[in-house]
Amino acid sequence: MLGNLIIFLVVTAFTVFVVGFALRLVKMSEGSAKRAGKIAGIAALVLLALGLYLGLIWAPPERLMGDVYRIMYIHFPSWVGTSAGYLTAFLASVAYLKTRNMGYDYVALAAVEIGLLFNTTGLITGALWGRPTWGVYWTWDPRLTTTAIMAITFGGYLVLRAFMEDPEGRARTAALVAIIGFVNVPIVYFSVRWWRTLHQVQSSPETIDQPMVLALRTMMVAFVCLYIFLLTGRYMLARIRGEQEMQAMRLEVAGD
């Protein structure tokens, strides 16, 4: 019980740090953002190499699945990255609606794109894992169905942005979509407990061999560092494009 409490507190603190960093990007200078992204990128590279070694070579085979389970070391960390992306987008969207600071819109855009990337990775690895264990690549299981709906929702977020030209109107509408779309994140998490499902419930350190736990945690941290690296770079690109767009609009208005 105490161990689970400690893990919960550590995960909560880590989540607060990651999301806090993402929202802090709005107030960072370009140089500070680049340094932070570079540090995260180096950490991600080192941890990914270590985690893949631990997961693919050092950790023992699973008792029933053998080596097939090793896809878990990509599958589960992908959902960590997905959750980080969508949570960041949710909070950045709320911040935008409150402050009308376009920087938060850029953070939300970057977070959704990266969250959707990890969402897709999770779906693909899940399908590859499902074939040898369930006998099918896909089934309309509650966990899989809600996850697919989540991906479609945030994919729609990006499509919506592509069809709207007014920056402020686009930001407001996209923020609402991100906030509504985030409702599905806890539904996905609890789906294995709320409904009968092929997908297993969440494992705990007590139900997994310790070498597997170490490898999995290493990969989780690696994916979070990768998320920060990608988010930093994508946010800076979104900010540059946004500033260019606003400048072009001002010049157009001045020309009229």
N, C-alpha and C positions, 0 to 999 in steps of 0.2 A: 504493500500500500504506500509506504514511504517512498519507495523507488519510483512508483508511477507519479507521485506528487512532484518529486524532484524533476522528473522528465518533463512533466507538464509545465513547470515553472521555467525550465531552461528553454523549452520550445517557445513559450510565450515571450520570454525576454528576447530571444533570437528573432522572432517575428516582428516585435516592436522595433528592434534595431533595423531590420531590413526595410520595412515599410517607412520608418522614420527617415532613413537615408534617401529613399526614393522621393519622398515629399520634400526633403531638404535640397534636392537638386535644383529646385526653382530658385533658390537663393544663393546657390554656389556660383563662383566665378568659373569661367571656361577652363582655366588652368587647374583649379581644384577638382573639378569634375573629371578632367582627363587623368589626373593622378590617381583619383579614387578608382576609376575604371581600369587603369593599368594594373593597380595592386590587386583588384578583384580578378582580373584576367590571369595574372600570374598564379594567384592562389588556386583558381579553378583548374589551371593546367596541371599543377603539381598534385592537387587532390584527386583529379580525375585519373591521372596515371596511377596513383597509389590505390584509389578505390577499385579500379579495374583489376589491378593485380590481386588485391585482397579478395574481390568477389569472384574472379574467373579462375584463379590459381590456388590461392591460400585457403579459402573457405571450403569446407567439405561438401560433397554432394548431399542433396536432400534425400531423406530416407525413402520416400515414395516416388518422387519425380526425377531423382537422379540429377543430372546436370541441366535439365531443361529449366529448372527453377532459376538459374542464374540470370535469366532475362529480367528478373525482379530488380537487379541492381541498376537497370535503366528505367524500368517501368515505374516503380514507386517514386524515385527521385523526380521523374517527369511530373508527377502530380504535385510534388512539393513546389516545383517551379510554376506550375499552372496556378496553384492556389496563391502563390506570392504575386503573380501577375494580375490576377483578377481582384485580389484584395487591394493591391496598390491602385488599380484603375477605379475601384469603388470609392476609396477614400480621396483620391485625387479629383474625382468627379464631384464629390460632395464639396471639396475645398473650392473647386472652380465655381460652382453655383453660389457659394457663399461670398467669394472674394472677386469673382470675374477676372482673376489673374490668368492670362492665357498660358502661363507656364504650367499650371496644373493640367490644362488640357493636353499639353505636349507630353506630360508624364503619363497621363491616362492612355493616350494613343500608343506610346511606347510600351506600356505595361500590357495592354491588350494584345498587341502584336506578338510579344514574347510569350505571354500566357497562352495564346492560341497555338504558337509553335510547340510548346511543351504539351499542350492538350492533345495535339495531333500525334506527337511522339508517344504519349501514353496510350492513345487508342490503337496505334499500329502495334506497339509492343504487346499490348493486351491481347490483340487478335492473334499475334504469333504465339503467345503463351497459351491462349485458349485452344488452339487447334490440337496440340498433343495431350492436353489435360481434360478438355471438355468434348473434344471430337469435332468441334466446329470453330471457324474463325469468328463468327458473330452470331449472337442470339439476342432476341429482344428482352433481355434480362433488365430488371429495374436499374441496376447500376450502370450498365452499358447504355441504356436508353437515355437516362438523365444526363449522362456524360456527353452523349452525342448532341442532345438538345443544347447543352451548355456551349459546345463548340459552334453549333449553328448560330446561336444567339450572338456570340461575340464575333463570329464571321460576318453576321449581319451588321454589327456595329461598324466594321471596317467598310463594308459596301455602302452603308448610309453616308459615311464621311466622304466617300469618293464621289457621291452624286450631289453634294451640297457645296455651293461656292462661297456663301457668306461665312467668314470665319467665326463670328460670334454666334450666329444662328446654328452653325454646325457644331460648335462646342457645346452649346446648351442642349441640343437634341441628343448628341452623343453621350453627354453626361447622364441624361435620364435613362438612356438605353443601358449604359454600364451599371447604373445603380439597380435597375430592374433585373438585369441579367445576373447580377451577383447573388440574387435570391436563390438561384439554382445551385450555388456552390455548397451550402450546407445540406441541401436536399441530396446532392450526389454523395456527400460524406455519410449521411445517416441512412441512405437507401438500403444498405445491406442489413440494417437493424429494423427498419420500418416495414419491409416487404420480404416475402420469400424470394430468395435469389440464389442463382448458381455461384455468384461471387462470394468468396469467403468474407467474414467480418475482419475488421482490422486486427492484425497480430500485435503482440506485445513482446518486450524483451524476455518474458518468462516462457514464451512459447517458441522461441527461436534460439538455435545454438549460438553461443557467444561469438565465435568467429564470424558468423553470418551477420550478427548485430553490428559488429565493428565495421565490416565492409559496407553494410547498408548505410550506416550513419556517416561514414566517410563520403560516400557518393551523394548523400543528401546535402551535406555541407558544400560539396563540390558543385552541385547543381545550383545552389543558392548563390555561390560566388559567380558562377557562369551567368545567372540571371542578373546580378548586379552589373557585371561587365557589359552584357548586351543592352540592359536598360540604359546605362549611362551613354553609350554610343548612340543608341536610337533616339534618346531624348535630345541630345545635342543636335542631331540631324533634324529632328522635328522643330526644334527651336530656330535653327537657321532658316529652314524653309518657311516657317511661320512668320519670321521677321521680314523675309523677302516678300512674302505675300502681302503683308500689311503695308510695306513700303510701296509696293506696286499699286495698291489701292489708293494710297495717299497721293501718289503721283497722278493717278487717273482722275481723282477728284480735283486736284489742283489744275490739271489740264482743261477740265470742263469749265 
